[in-house]
């Protein structure tokens, strides 16, 4: 019996590495371009949005990994039960029927997990593309401390 393999770790690692403190890195860059308050606001808002999306993807990845582990354990149990029943050919039809129903349910769950994993990959790729665009637009900026403080005050007032 094949077990599902939901590969999300690599995409997630790329997202996590890329979203780590982008504006802090940008301000440390000596060859940066100066931006006005509006562009700084847009960069900060974009950075927050990217961070939120990254956190949501991390949560989805954790759920997919947990589900994958559960399905693997279930598949192992089904395989063991199948082997046990094959050795004991005198098993009653009820036991075989239960195992067949369990296998069918397992296969549906595997298909659903694969479908969910297939949705994850494009979402991670979209985040990485947006992150690349963000880094190009906001990665080499500098700004005045007053602009940053003013924007932070605006944001605090909205909460």
N, C-alpha and C positions, 0 to 999 in steps of 0.2 A: 504494500500500500504506500502510495506516495504521500509525503507530508508537504504542506505548503511552506514556501519560503518567502517571507515578506521582507524584501531588502529596503529598509528605510534608513539605516544607520549612516551610509555614506552621504546621502543627500542631506540628512540632518546635520552631519558634521560640517559640511560645507556651509550650510546656512548659519550654524552657530559661530563658526570661525569668522565668517564675513560680517556678521552683525555686531561683533564685539567692539564697542566704543568707537564708532566711526568718526564722530565729531571731535573726540579727544585726539584721535590720530591726526585729523585734519589740522587742528590748531598747532600741533607740534611740527608741522611741515613748514620749513622756512621759506619755500618758494610758493606761498599761497596767494590766492587772489582775494582781495577785500570785497565783501558783499554788504549790501544794505540790509536794513532791518527786515524788509519784506522777504528777501531771498533767504535770510537766516531763519525766519519764521517757517518758510516752506521746507527748508532742510530739516529743521527740528521736528516739524510735523511728520515729514516723510520718515525720518529716523524712528520716531515713535510708532508709526504705522508698521514699519518693517519689523521692529522689535516685537510688536504684538502678534503679527503674523508668524514670526519665527517661534514664539512661545506656543501658539496654537498648533503649529506643525510638530513641535516637540511633544506636546500632549497627545496628538494623534499618533505619532510614532510610538510612544509608550503603550498606547492602547493596542496598536497593531502588533507590537512585539509580545504583549501579554496574550493576546488572542492567538498568535502564532504558537506560543508555548503551550497554551491549552489544547490547541488542535493537534499539536505534535503528541502530547500525552494521550489524548483521545485516540489518535491513530495507532499509537503503540498498544494501547489496551485492546483495540479492535483486532489488531494483528495477532496478539497473543490469544485472544478468544477464538479467532478463526483457526489458528494452529491447534489449539486444544480440542476444538470440535472435529477437526480433520483426523486427529489421533483417535478420538472416541467416536467411531462411526455409528454407534448405537444411540447418539443423542436424539432426543425427541424433536419432532417438527417444530414445537413451540419455541424451543431454544434457538433453532436456526432462524425461525421467523423473526424473533426478537433481534438477533444479530443482523439480519438483513435490513430491518427497519433502522437499527442503529447506524449501519453503514450508509444507508440512504440519507439519514439526517446529517451524518458527518460530511458526506460529499456536498450536500447543500451548504453547510457551514463553511467548508473549504472554498467553494465557489464564491460565496458572499465575501469571505475574507480576501480572496484574490481580487475581486471587484473593488473592494475598498482600498486595497493596496495600489491598484491601478489608478485610482483617483488621486492618491497621495503624490505620486511621482510628478505629474504635471503641475500640481500645486507647489511642490518644492522647486521645480524648474522655474516656474513663474516668479517665485520669491527671489531666486538667485538672479534672474534677469533684471528684476526691479532693483535688486541690491547693486548690481553692476551699474545700472543707470544712475542710481543714487550716488554711488561712489564717484562716478565721473562728474556729476553735477555738484556734489557737496564735499567731495573728498579733499579738495585742495583750497579750502576757504579760510579766510581769517575775518574777524569781526571785532567790533568794539565791545568792551565789557558792558558799557551802558546799554547797548542794543540787547545783549543777552539778558541782562537784568530786567529790562523793560518787558521783554517777551516772557520771561519767567513769571513776572508779576501778573501779566495778562492771563497766563495759563492758570495760575493759582486762583485768580478771581473767578474763572470759569468753573472751577471744581466745586 
